[in-house]
Amino acid sequence: MMRRVLRAASNAARSAATSSNRRSRRPISHLMSSSSIAVTGTSASRNLSTDSSPITTAPSTTTIRHQRPIYVAATRQHVGKTSVSLALVSHFTKRFGNANVGYMKAVGQQCLRVWDEPPPQAADGGVQRDEGQYVTIDKDCKLIKEHFRLSHLQYADMSPILIPRGYTKRYLDGKIDHQGQLADIRRAYLNIVKSTSSISTDGYSDSSLSRVDQPENATITICEGTGHAGVGSVVGAGNARVAAELGADVVLVANGGLGRAFDELELNRSLCLQYGVNIAGVIINKVQPDKFDQTRDYLGKAIQQMWTGPNGEPAPPIIGVVPDRPYLGCPALADVESAFGSVLLSGSDHRYRHYDVGSNVQGRSIGMSMVTTDLAAFLKTMQRQPESGRTMFICHATRDDVILGFLGEYRRRVRRGIPFQSALVICTGGDDGLGDMSNVEELSSEVCEMIMDSGPSGPPILVASGYSPAEAAKQIRTMTPKFNASDERRVSRATEHYEPYIDFDLLLERTSSPAEVVGVTA
């Protein structure tokens, strides 16, 4: 559909550009100067009468599409902003090419330190740093840049503002300049626009412009938000405010449902309206498969009825309904390490192995078990597991018999060539039933040495210091796994799952607008 719309607009542009005197269109490469932005052609007519009139020039107009940045916001935390952003970047890098896609997370919270290579020399000869530098960025920027090989982007531009602990107090004390903060975001965005290639023909100095008759040759920038539309407002950098500063169109992401989903959408829409931000569309995520059609139809009706403007302005469409896929919510061992501030004592090669820990989703198997039986019963449980069995066992540090039994079963299976995929979490915290965690039992050095002797390829075992088995089980079951740049499997699965359910043509249609550019020959 999108291509038919663009083709029709292109044909109209060509007809308008052809006058009665049969003016000819010059090729894109013959632009009069590089300072003329997005001028795709000029025309000239010669008076062929006997008075030898000089060549006259006449302006020509070309219809182009101005692509605005797409800002991915959500109704609340943990609803799938990063999953949607991954799908958008994945699709557009395949459609337009990696060098034509930009990404930024203007306001970040969870940060890490990375090495930022020096940028290539600017075409305008501007001052550039010659050496790389360490920068602190939001972790999602590393994920996106590494997975999609966006080497043309600088980390410093992808993550201009971070809000670590204490940032809010410094802002409210006047130690952080509000206008300077917004200026940093705008500057970073402009650097990303400059870094993304313009369309293949020379002369497009504004990479947000593309020709209507070449819709597959464009550039685009995806901006990922943080939490709901109001997150960051206390420091003057809420999502809706930042989207307005960038001139971006917002895609709102909400979890599946009906009443609650619409209520949350309405709250976030109000903030967008307050800042004059256009909502390009809505994506409903994590929809129960058996309620897929119901959710799509009734939420669509609610949005159309409640969001249609007083003068008949159309409501934003639902551009995606994504069914839930439990695997994407299954924690990897790396997530468990982060949850407990621990590292695998053995089995680190399996850090990105995922476990279905039995979140309260009907029909899902339970992949986590607290060991409260004697050794014989525990061994029977393990030996009954199929080759594909993958259970996360939890025991207390005082259960040396269980720990040694776990190691013994692993070695028995290795000798027989049987796969072993279970993991063990050892808890050191004690609980007297009243919440007193003062009784801490450390793992004995002898047992710890035996575990570590298994090496990186051995069975995955880690220690949850200070947690009782019950608390550890609750922590694992309720945690929200996050994407990791090194977890290629989960990232690929997410993009493969989300892309088929998003209408990218409609999204482009909703986030771009036609514009006419006039140029003259020398």
C-alpha positions as CSV (number, residue, x, y, z in Angstrom):
1,M,0.0,0.0,0.0
2,M,2.8,2.4,1.0
3,R,4.5,1.9,-2.3
4,R,1.3,2.6,-4.3
5,V,0.8,5.9,-2.3
6,L,4.4,6.9,-2.9
7,R,4.2,6.0,-6.6
8,A,1.1,8.0,-7.1
9,A,2.7,11.0,-5.4
10,S,5.7,10.6,-7.6
11,N,3.7,10.6,-10.7
12,A,1.8,13.7,-9.7
13,A,5.1,15.4,-9.0
14,R,6.4,14.5,-12.4
15,S,3.3,15.8,-14.1
16,A,3.5,19.1,-12.2
17,A,7.1,19.5,-13.2
18,T,6.4,19.1,-16.9
19,S,5.2,22.4,-18.4
20,S,3.8,23.2,-21.8
21,N,7.2,24.1,-23.2
22,R,8.5,20.5,-22.6
23,R,11.1,21.4,-20.0
24,S,13.7,18.7,-19.5
25,R,14.8,17.3,-16.1
26,R,18.5,17.1,-15.4
27,P,20.0,14.2,-13.5
28,I,20.5,14.4,-9.7
29,S,24.3,14.4,-10.0
30,H,24.2,17.8,-11.8
31,L,23.1,19.9,-8.9
32,M,24.3,23.4,-9.0
33,S,25.9,23.3,-5.5
34,S,26.1,21.2,-2.4
35,S,24.4,23.9,-0.4
36,S,21.1,23.3,-2.1
37,I,19.4,20.7,0.0
38,A,17.4,17.9,-1.5
39,V,17.1,19.6,-4.9
40,T,16.8,16.7,-7.3
41,G,16.8,18.5,-10.6
42,T,16.5,21.9,-12.4
43,S,15.2,22.8,-15.8
44,A,16.1,25.3,-18.5
45,S,14.4,26.5,-21.7
46,R,16.0,28.1,-24.7
47,N,14.2,30.7,-26.8
48,L,14.9,29.5,-30.3
49,S,13.6,32.7,-32.1
50,T,15.9,34.7,-34.4
51,D,16.6,37.4,-31.8
52,S,19.2,35.0,-30.2
53,S,17.7,35.5,-26.7
54,P,20.0,34.2,-24.0
55,I,19.3,31.0,-22.1
56,T,16.8,31.5,-19.4
57,T,16.4,29.4,-16.3
58,A,13.2,28.4,-14.6
59,P,12.8,26.8,-11.2
60,S,11.7,23.2,-11.0
61,T,10.0,21.6,-8.0
62,T,10.5,18.1,-6.8
63,T,8.3,16.4,-4.3
64,I,10.1,14.7,-1.5
65,R,9.1,13.1,1.7
66,H,10.4,14.5,5.0
67,Q,10.9,11.6,7.4
68,R,10.5,12.6,11.0
69,P,12.3,10.7,13.8
70,I,10.3,7.9,15.5
71,Y,10.1,8.1,19.3
72,V,9.3,4.8,21.0
73,A,7.5,5.4,24.3
74,A,5.5,3.2,26.5
75,T,2.7,3.3,29.0
76,R,4.9,2.1,31.8
77,Q,8.1,0.2,32.5
78,H,8.7,-3.4,31.2
79,V,6.2,-3.4,28.4
80,G,8.5,-3.9,25.5
81,K,10.1,-0.6,24.3
82,T,13.4,-2.2,23.6
83,S,11.8,-5.2,21.8
84,V,9.9,-2.8,19.6
85,S,13.0,-0.7,19.0
86,L,14.9,-3.8,18.0
87,A,12.2,-4.7,15.5
88,L,12.2,-1.2,14.0
89,V,15.9,-1.0,13.7
90,S,16.1,-4.5,12.3
91,H,13.5,-3.8,9.6
92,F,14.9,-0.4,8.6
93,T,18.5,-1.6,8.4
94,K,17.4,-4.3,6.0
95,R,15.2,-1.9,4.1
96,F,17.4,1.2,3.9
97,G,20.9,-0.2,4.8
98,N,22.7,0.0,8.1
99,A,24.4,3.4,7.3
100,N,21.0,5.0,6.7
101,V,19.6,4.2,10.2
102,G,20.2,6.1,13.4
103,Y,19.4,5.3,17.0
104,M,19.5,7.1,20.2
105,K,18.3,6.9,23.8
106,A,18.2,10.5,24.7
107,V,17.6,9.9,28.5
108,G,19.1,6.7,30.0
109,Q,19.3,5.2,33.4
110,Q,21.0,1.8,33.4
111,C,24.5,2.7,32.2
112,L,27.8,1.1,31.5
113,R,31.3,2.3,30.3
114,V,32.4,1.6,26.8
115,W,35.2,2.6,24.4
116,D,34.0,5.1,21.7
117,E,36.1,5.1,18.5
118,P,36.9,8.5,17.0
119,P,34.4,9.6,14.3
120,P,35.5,9.8,10.6
121,Q,36.7,13.2,9.4
122,A,33.8,15.5,8.8
123,A,33.1,16.6,5.3
124,D,33.0,20.2,6.3
125,G,36.5,19.9,7.8
126,G,35.2,20.6,11.3
127,V,37.3,20.0,14.4
128,Q,37.3,16.4,15.4
129,R,39.0,14.4,18.1
130,D,41.7,12.1,16.7
131,E,41.6,9.5,19.4
132,G,38.9,7.3,21.0
133,Q,37.7,7.8,24.5
134,Y,35.8,6.0,27.2
135,V,32.2,7.2,27.6
136,T,29.4,6.2,29.9
137,I,26.2,5.3,28.1
138,D,22.8,3.6,28.5
139,K,23.2,-0.2,28.0
140,D,20.6,-0.4,25.3
141,C,22.8,1.8,23.0
142,K,25.6,-0.8,23.2
143,L,23.0,-3.5,22.4
144,I,21.7,-1.8,19.3
145,K,25.0,-0.6,17.9
146,E,26.8,-3.9,18.3
147,H,23.9,-6.1,17.1
148,F,23.1,-4.1,14.0
149,R,26.7,-2.9,13.4
150,L,25.9,0.8,13.4
151,S,29.5,1.7,13.2
152,H,28.7,5.2,11.8
153,L,27.2,6.3,15.1
154,Q,29.1,7.6,18.1
155,Y,28.2,6.3,21.5
156,A,28.3,9.8,23.0
157,D,25.6,10.9,20.5
158,M,23.5,7.8,21.1
159,S,23.2,8.4,24.8
160,P,23.6,12.2,25.5
161,I,21.9,12.3,29.0
162,L,22.1,9.8,31.8
163,I,20.3,10.0,35.2
164,P,22.4,8.2,37.7
165,R,21.8,8.3,41.5
166,G,21.9,11.8,42.8
167,Y,21.2,13.5,39.4
168,T,17.8,14.7,40.4
169,K,19.0,16.4,43.5
170,R,21.8,18.2,41.6
171,Y,19.2,19.3,39.0
172,L,16.8,20.7,41.6
173,D,19.7,22.4,43.4
174,G,20.4,24.3,40.1
175,K,23.7,22.5,39.5
176,I,22.5,21.1,36.1
177,D,21.4,23.7,33.5
178,H,18.0,22.8,32.0
179,Q,18.6,24.5,28.7
180,G,22.1,23.1,28.4
181,Q,20.6,19.6,29.0
182,L,18.1,20.0,26.2
183,A,20.8,21.5,24.0
184,D,22.9,18.4,24.5
185,I,20.0,16.2,23.3
186,R,19.4,18.3,20.2
187,R,23.1,18.4,19.4
188,A,23.4,14.6,19.7
189,Y,20.4,14.1,17.5
190,L,21.8,16.4,14.8
191,N,25.1,14.6,14.9
192,I,23.3,11.3,14.3
193,V,21.4,12.8,11.4
194,K,24.7,13.9,9.9
195,S,26.2,10.5,10.5
196,T,23.5,8.6,8.6
197,S,24.1,8.6,4.9
198,S,22.0,10.7,2.7
199,I,20.3,8.9,-0.3
200,S,22.7,7.4,-2.8
201,T,22.7,10.4,-5.1
202,D,24.9,13.3,-4.2
203,G,23.5,16.6,-3.1
204,Y,21.1,15.6,-0.3
205,S,22.7,17.4,2.6
206,D,19.6,16.8,4.8
207,S,19.5,13.1,5.3
208,S,15.9,13.3,6.6
209,L,14.7,14.0,3.0
210,S,14.2,11.4,0.4
211,R,12.6,11.4,-3.1
212,V,9.0,10.2,-3.4
213,D,9.9,8.0,-6.4
214,Q,12.7,6.4,-4.4
215,P,11.0,5.4,-1.1
216,E,13.5,2.6,-0.5
217,N,16.4,5.0,-0.4
218,A,15.9,7.0,2.7
219,T,17.3,7.6,6.2
220,I,15.5,7.3,9.5
221,T,16.3,7.7,13.2
222,I,14.7,5.7,16.0
223,C,14.6,7.3,19.5
224,E,13.9,4.9,22.4
225,G,12.3,6.4,25.5
226,T,12.6,5.5,29.2
227,G,9.6,4.2,31.0
228,H,6.2,6.0,30.4
229,A,5.8,9.4,28.8
230,G,6.3,11.3,32.0
231,V,9.5,9.6,33.1
232,G,12.3,12.2,33.4
233,S,9.9,15.1,34.0
234,V,11.4,15.9,37.4
235,V,14.6,16.9,35.6
236,G,12.8,18.6,32.7
237,A,13.5,15.7,30.3
238,G,10.3,13.7,30.2
239,N,9.8,11.5,27.2
240,A,7.0,13.7,25.8
241,R,9.1,16.8,26.2
242,V,12.2,15.3,24.5
243,A,10.0,14.0,21.6
244,A,8.7,17.6,21.2
245,E,12.3,19.0,21.2
246,L,13.3,16.5,18.4
247,G,10.2,17.0,16.3
248,A,9.6,13.3,16.6
249,D,6.4,11.3,16.2
250,V,5.6,8.9,19.0
251,V,4.7,5.3,18.9
252,L,3.0,4.3,22.1
253,V,3.6,0.7,23.4
254,A,1.2,-0.9,25.8
255,N,0.7,-4.4,27.2
256,G,-2.2,-6.5,26.1
257,G,-5.6,-6.1,27.7
258,L,-8.6,-3.8,27.2
259,G,-9.6,-1.6,30.1
260,R,-6.3,-1.2,31.8
261,A,-4.4,-1.0,28.5
262,F,-6.6,1.9,27.2
263,D,-6.5,3.7,30.6
264,E,-2.7,3.7,30.5
265,L,-2.7,4.8,26.8
266,E,-5.0,7.7,27.7
267,L,-2.8,8.9,30.5
268,N,0.3,8.9,28.2
269,R,-1.6,10.5,25.3
270,S,-2.5,13.4,27.6
271,L,1.2,14.2,28.1
272,C,1.8,14.0,24.4
273,L,-1.0,16.4,23.7
274,Q,0.3,18.8,26.3
275,Y,3.6,19.1,24.4
276,G,2.0,19.0,20.9
277,V,3.5,15.6,20.0
278,N,1.9,13.7,17.3
279,I,1.1,10.0,18.1
280,A,1.9,8.1,14.9
281,G,0.4,4.8,16.2
282,V,-0.1,2.3,18.9
283,I,1.6,-1.1,19.4
284,I,-0.1,-3.6,21.7
285,N,2.5,-6.0,23.1
286,K,2.4,-9.4,25.0
287,V,-1.1,-10.2,23.9
288,Q,-2.4,-13.7,25.0
289,P,-2.7,-15.7,21.7
290,D,-6.3,-16.8,22.4
291,K,-7.3,-13.1,22.8
292,F,-5.4,-11.7,19.9
293,D,-8.4,-10.8,17.7
294,Q,-10.5,-9.6,20.6
295,T,-7.7,-7.3,21.8
296,R,-7.0,-5.9,18.4
297,D,-10.7,-5.3,17.5
298,Y,-11.9,-3.8,20.8
299,L,-8.8,-1.7,21.5
300,G,-9.1,-0.4,18.0
301,K,-12.7,0.5,18.5
302,A,-11.9,2.3,21.8
303,I,-9.1,4.3,20.3
304,Q,-11.3,5.3,17.3
305,Q,-14.2,6.3,19.4
306,M,-12.3,8.1,22.2
307,W,-9.4,9.7,20.3
308,T,-11.1,11.0,17.1
309,G,-10.8,14.8,17.2
310,P,-13.7,17.2,17.7
311,N,-13.5,18.3,14.1
312,G,-13.2,14.8,12.8
313,E,-9.4,14.5,13.0
314,P,-8.6,10.8,12.6
315,A,-7.4,8.8,15.7
316,P,-4.0,7.2,15.5
317,P,-4.1,3.6,14.2
318,I,-3.0,0.4,15.9
319,I,0.1,-0.4,13.8
320,G,1.0,-3.6,15.6
321,V,-0.4,-6.3,17.8
322,V,2.2,-8.7,19.1
323,P,1.3,-12.0,20.7
324,D,3.1,-13.0,23.9
325,R,6.1,-15.3,23.5
326,P,7.1,-16.8,26.9
327,Y,10.6,-17.5,25.8
328,L,11.5,-13.8,25.7
329,G,10.5,-13.5,29.3
330,C,12.7,-16.4,30.4
331,P,15.8,-15.3,32.3
332,A,19.2,-16.3,31.2
333,L,21.8,-17.2,33.8
334,A,23.4,-13.8,33.1
335,D,20.2,-12.2,34.4
336,V,20.4,-14.4,37.5
337,E,24.0,-13.3,38.0
338,S,22.9,-9.7,37.9
339,A,19.9,-10.2,40.2
340,F,22.2,-11.6,42.9
341,G,25.3,-9.6,42.2
342,S,27.1,-12.9,41.7
343,V,29.1,-14.8,39.0
344,L,29.0,-18.4,37.9
345,L,31.5,-20.5,39.9
346,S,31.4,-23.0,37.0
347,G,29.6,-23.3,33.7
348,S,30.3,-19.7,32.5
349,D,30.1,-20.9,28.9
350,H,26.4,-21.3,29.5
351,R,25.8,-17.8,30.7
352,Y,23.2,-17.1,28.1
353,R,21.2,-20.3,28.5
354,H,17.6,-19.5,29.3
355,Y,15.3,-21.1,31.9
356,D,11.5,-21.1,32.0
357,V,11.2,-20.4,35.7
358,G,7.4,-20.7,35.7
359,S,6.0,-17.2,35.8
360,N,2.3,-17.3,36.5
361,V,1.3,-18.0,32.9
362,Q,-1.2,-20.8,32.4
363,G,0.2,-23.8,30.5
364,R,3.8,-23.2,31.1
365,S,6.1,-25.8,32.7
366,I,7.8,-25.0,35.9
367,G,11.6,-24.9,35.3
368,M,12.6,-24.0,38.9
369,S,12.6,-26.2,42.0
370,M,13.7,-25.7,45.6
371,V,15.4,-28.8,46.9
372,T,13.8,-29.8,50.2
373,T,14.1,-33.6,50.0
374,D,16.9,-35.9,50.9
375,L,19.7,-36.8,48.5
376,A,18.2,-40.0,47.2
377,A,14.9,-38.3,46.2
378,F,16.8,-35.4,44.6
379,L,19.0,-37.8,42.5
380,K,15.8,-39.6,41.3
381,T,14.3,-36.3,40.3
382,M,17.4,-35.4,38.2
383,Q,17.7,-38.8,36.7
384,R,14.1,-38.8,35.5
385,Q,14.7,-35.6,33.6
386,P,14.7,-36.0,29.8
387,E,17.8,-35.1,27.8
388,S,16.2,-31.7,27.0
389,G,15.3,-31.1,30.6
390,R,16.4,-27.7,31.9
391,T,15.6,-27.0,35.6
392,M,17.1,-24.4,37.9
393,F,17.5,-26.0,41.3
394,I,17.8,-24.0,44.5
395,C,19.3,-25.3,47.7
396,H,20.9,-23.9,50.9
397,A,24.7,-23.8,51.4
398,T,24.4,-26.3,54.2
399,R,23.2,-29.0,51.8
400,D,26.7,-30.3,50.8
401,D,25.0,-33.6,49.9
402,V,22.8,-31.9,47.3
403,I,25.6,-29.9,45.8
404,L,27.9,-33.0,45.5
405,G,25.0,-35.0,44.1
406,F,24.4,-32.3,41.5
407,L,28.1,-32.5,40.4
408,G,28.0,-36.3,40.4
409,E,24.9,-36.4,38.2
410,Y,26.6,-34.0,35.8
411,R,29.7,-36.2,35.5
412,R,27.6,-39.4,35.2
413,R,25.8,-37.8,32.2
414,V,29.0,-36.6,30.6
415,R,30.5,-40.1,30.8
416,R,27.4,-41.5,29.0
417,G,27.2,-38.7,26.5
418,I,23.9,-37.5,27.8
419,P,23.2,-33.7,27.7
420,F,23.1,-31.9,31.0
421,Q,21.3,-28.5,31.1
422,S,20.2,-27.9,34.7
423,A,21.6,-25.2,36.9
424,L,22.1,-24.8,40.7
425,V,21.7,-21.7,42.8
426,I,23.2,-22.0,46.3
427,C,21.8,-19.7,49.0
428,T,23.7,-18.6,52.0
429,G,21.0,-16.7,53.9
430,G,19.1,-18.1,56.8
431,D,15.6,-17.3,57.9
432,D,14.2,-17.9,61.4
433,G,10.7,-17.4,60.1
434,L,10.5,-13.8,61.3
435,G,12.6,-12.4,58.5
436,D,15.9,-12.4,60.5
437,M,18.6,-12.9,57.9
438,S,21.5,-12.7,60.3
439,N,22.2,-16.4,60.2
440,V,24.5,-16.6,57.2
441,E,26.1,-19.9,56.2
442,E,29.1,-19.5,53.8
443,L,29.8,-22.2,51.2
444,S,32.7,-24.3,52.5
445,S,36.0,-23.8,50.7
446,E,36.4,-27.5,49.9
447,V,33.0,-27.7,48.1
448,C,33.7,-24.3,46.4
449,E,37.0,-25.7,45.0
450,M,35.2,-28.8,43.7
451,I,32.7,-26.7,41.9
452,M,35.3,-24.4,40.4
453,D,37.3,-27.4,39.2
454,S,34.4,-28.2,36.7
455,G,35.5,-25.1,34.7
456,P,33.7,-22.9,32.3
457,S,32.2,-25.9,30.4
458,G,30.9,-27.5,33.6
459,P,27.4,-27.4,35.2
460,P,26.2,-23.8,35.9
461,I,26.4,-23.1,39.6
462,L,26.3,-19.7,41.4
463,V,25.9,-18.4,44.9
464,A,23.1,-16.1,46.0
465,S,24.7,-14.5,49.1
466,G,22.4,-13.5,51.9
467,Y,19.3,-15.0,50.3
468,S,17.2,-17.8,51.7
469,P,16.0,-20.4,49.1
470,A,12.5,-19.0,49.2
471,E,13.6,-15.5,48.7
472,A,15.9,-16.5,45.9
473,A,13.1,-18.3,44.2
474,K,10.8,-15.2,44.5
475,Q,13.6,-13.0,43.1
476,I,14.1,-15.2,40.1
477,R,10.4,-15.7,39.4
478,T,9.5,-12.0,39.5
479,M,12.6,-10.5,37.8
480,T,12.2,-8.9,34.3
481,P,15.0,-10.2,32.0
482,K,16.7,-7.5,30.0
483,F,18.4,-7.7,26.6
484,N,22.1,-8.1,26.6
485,A,24.5,-7.3,23.7
486,S,26.1,-10.7,24.2
487,D,22.8,-12.6,24.2
488,E,22.5,-12.9,20.4
489,R,20.0,-15.7,20.6
490,R,17.4,-13.7,22.6
491,V,17.9,-10.5,20.5
492,S,17.5,-12.5,17.2
493,R,14.4,-14.3,18.5
494,A,12.9,-11.0,19.6
495,T,13.3,-9.3,16.2
496,E,12.1,-12.4,14.4
497,H,9.0,-12.5,16.6
498,Y,8.1,-8.8,16.5
499,E,8.7,-7.8,12.9
500,P,5.8,-9.8,11.2
501,Y,3.3,-8.1,13.5
502,I,4.2,-4.5,12.8
503,D,2.9,-2.5,9.8
504,F,6.1,-0.7,8.8
505,D,4.6,0.8,5.6
506,L,1.8,2.4,7.6
507,L,4.3,3.6,10.2
508,L,6.4,5.4,7.5
509,E,3.3,6.9,6.0
510,R,2.3,8.2,9.4
511,T,5.7,9.7,10.2
512,S,6.6,11.4,7.0
513,S,5.0,14.2,4.9
514,P,5.4,15.4,1.3
515,A,7.3,18.6,0.7
516,E,8.3,20.5,-2.5
517,V,11.8,21.7,-3.0
518,V,12.6,24.4,-5.6
519,G,16.0,24.7,-7.3
520,V,17.5,26.6,-10.2
521,T,20.5,25.9,-12.4
522,A,23.5,28.1,-12.6
